[in-house]
Amino acid sequence: MTDSPRTDVMTVPTSSARTKVNGQEMYYEIHGTEHEGRRPLVLLHGGVQTVGLTFGTMLPALSAERYVIAPELQGHGHTADTDRPLTIPDLASDVVALLDELGVRQADFIGFSLGGLVALEIAVRHPERVGRLVPAAAQYSQDGIHEEIRTPDFSSPRMPGQADFEEMSDAYAAVAPHPEHFHDFLAKASAAANEPLPWTADDLRAVTVPTLLVIGDTDFMRVEHAAEMHRLIPDAQLAVLPGTTHMGVMRHKVLLPLLTDFLG
């Protein structure tokens, strides 16, 4: 089995808006409608991606029976960058502040890559805000990343290809307040991706919410590292997607059934 090809889906949000969050105008989308007795679902996109690029193919299904909140993080998509460094704690604080603005006390979270790191930080620092947690392709320590990604080696099959970078560039150009800044922002995000992460093994042991860890078998992260996270988080499940690179995780055909089954 290999990565499923991308099939673009134009997903029109039920509404979209910007709100002042920690000194920036944060863009977010709402998909679907509120359902009594069901927690909202927060979607956190990958690094140098947009809501549509990460979740576009699955948003119609996810929002059919869930109230979905999908922000774009600092410097990503419609949300302009600031002079503030890109750090996981700051991005997580932005998301929590947005939920405060929206009056959401608890939600389920799906995060991919950078978004998965942000979701994990919220679960560690604000466990009362998280119902169920899905960090996809997200490590808890930089030691969990393959060396050819940390270096990086662009000949590695694990690395994004030219088509992937073109997708990210095109998505940025379509909606960013300053589309000419793409390469500068890519460099900033790439540098931030190599910064130390703020968690210990004890932090993971303290995550008590039901958690589904998702990784591709040819991902940035070592499968052994994902297995370690699975052992550390008390109520965790682990899904290793076959024949799947990092960029293929969110488009794998079995992912949506896994998510809908886990989220209930």
N, C-alpha and C positions, 0 to 999 in steps of 0.2 A: 504494500500500500504506500502511496506517496501523498504529499500535500495536495489537498483539493484545490483546484484553480479558484481564483477569486471571482465571485459573481457579484458585481456591484448592484446594490439595491438602493434606489432613491427613497429614503425614509423621511417623511415630513413630520416634524414634531407636532404634538398637539399644541404646544406653545413654546416660546423661547424668550429669554430675557437676560439682562445683565444686572448684577447687583454689586454694591460696594462691599468688598471683603478684604480685610487686612490691607487697605490702601490700594487695591486694584479693582478694576471693573471686571468681575468674573462672569463669563457667559455660561449659561446652562440651558438645557432642553428638558422639557417634560413630554413624555410619551405615554399614551394610555390615560386611563382615568382611575381615580381612587376606588378601592374596593374595601368595604367595611370588614374589619377583622384581619386584613392582610397588610403586612408591612410593606412600605415602599421598597423599591429595588434601586440601588445606586450603582451606576456603571462608570468605571474609571478607565479611561483609554490608555493606550501605550505611549511611550516616549516618542515625540516628534510626530504624533498622529492626532487625529480628530475623533470625535464621537462616531462619525459616519465610517471612517476608515477602519476603526477597530470593531465596531458593533453593527455596522449597517446591515449585514446579511441576516443577523438574528434579531434585530430590534422589533420587527413586526410580530414575531412569535413571543418574545419576552414581554412586550407591552400589551398583548392581547388580553391578559388576565392580571397584569401587574401595573401599578403606578410607578413609572420609571423616571428617575432623576439622573440626568447625564451631564455633568459639568465638563468644561474644558479647562485644564489646569494652566497655571501661569505660563505665558508664552506660547501656548498651544492653541491652534485653531483660531477662533474668534477672540480669545482672551489675549490681550497685548502683554508683552513681556515688560518687566520692570528691572531696575538696577539690583533688586534683591537676588542673591544666589538661588539656584534651584536646589532645595534640600527636601528630603522626604518629610521631616517634621513640619516644615513650613507648608508644604503642599497638603499634608494631612490636616493641619490647622485651618487651612482655607476651606477644605471640604466640610469640616465640622462647623465652621462659622456659617457656611452656606446653608447647611441643614438647620442651624439655629434660626437663620433668617426665614426659612420656609416652615418653621414650626414642626420639624420632623425630629422626634426624640430617638427613634430607633429604626434601623433599616437593615435589609440584607445588602451585601456588597459583592459585586464581581469586578475584579480589577485585572488588567492584563499588563504584564511587564512593569513599567513604571507605575501604572495604576494599581497593580497587584501589591507593590511595595507600599504605596500609600494606604491601601486597604488594610494591609497587615499592621502598619503603624497605628491606624485608628483602632484596630482590635486590641493592640497592646496597651495603648495609652488611654483609650476611651471604651473599654469593653461594654459598658452599659449602652453604647450607641449601636452595637452590632448584634443582629439576630443570627444570621448565617453568613459565612465568609467563603469566598472563592478567590484565592490568589492564583492566577494563572501565569506560569512562566516567571515566577518571582522567587528569588533566593532570600535567605535571611543573613547570609554572610558572603562577602565577595570571594571567599575561598571556595565557594560552591560553583564558581563560573569556570568554564574551560579556559585554559591558558591562551588558546588561539583567539578567543573573544576578548580577553583582557589586553592582549598585545597591541592591536588586533592583526589577524592574518586574513586578508580579504580573499585569499584563495580557499579558505575553509568552507566546506559545504554548510556549516552552521551559520555563516554570516549572511546578512541580507544581500540580495543581488541588486544589479542595476535597476531592474524593474521595480523592486521594492522602494528604492530611494526615489525613483521617479513618481511613484504613487504618493509618497510622503510630500515631495516637493509640490506636486500638483494640488494636493489637498490643502496644503498651507497657502499656496498662491491664490486659491479660490476664495478663502475666507479670512485670512489674517489681516489685521489692521495695517501691517507694514510687510507686505509679501516680499519686498526686496531684502529683508533681513534673514531669509531662510538659512543661508549657509552659516551666518554668524550664530543663529540660534541652534543649529545642528551641532556646531562646535561646542557651544555652552552646555547643551544637553549631554553630549558625548562625554565631556569632562566630568559632569555631575554624576554620570552613570558609574564612574570608577571610584567615587568617593566611598569611604567606609560607611557601613550601614549601622544603625543605632541599636541593634538588638543583641542579646545574649541568648544562650540556650535556655536559661531560666525564664527569660521573657516569653519564649515559645511555650514552655511548660505551663505558664500562667494563662495561656489563651484557652478559655474553656468553652467558647462558642463552637457549634458544629462547623467544621471546616472541610472544604473539598480542595485539595491541592491538585493542580493540573500542570502537566509538563509534556513537551514533545520528546520523543526518544532521541532526537538529534537537535536538542535545544541548546541555548546558551549555557544552561545550568546542567551540571552533572546529575544523572539519575540517582546516583548514590546520595547526593546532597538532598534531593527531594525525599528520598527514603528516610534520611535523618530527620528532616522536618516532620515527616509522618510519624516517626517514633516520638518526637518531642511534644507535639501538640496532642493533648489527651484525647480529643474527640475528632480526629482527623481521618479523612479518606484520601487515597492517592489514585489518580488516574494518569497513566502514561500512555500518550497517544502514539500509535505506531506509525513509522514512516513520516515523522512530522518534525520540521524545523521550528525555530522560534517564530518566524513570520507565518508559519502555517497553522499555529495552534488555534487561533480564533476562527479559522475557516474550515476546520476539520469537521466532517459530516457527522461524527458521533458526539461532538461537543454539546450541541443544543439538547439532545435527549438526556445527556448526563446532567446538564444544568437544571432542566425542568424537573427531573426526578429528584435531584438533591434539594432544590428550593421548595418543592412541594406544591 
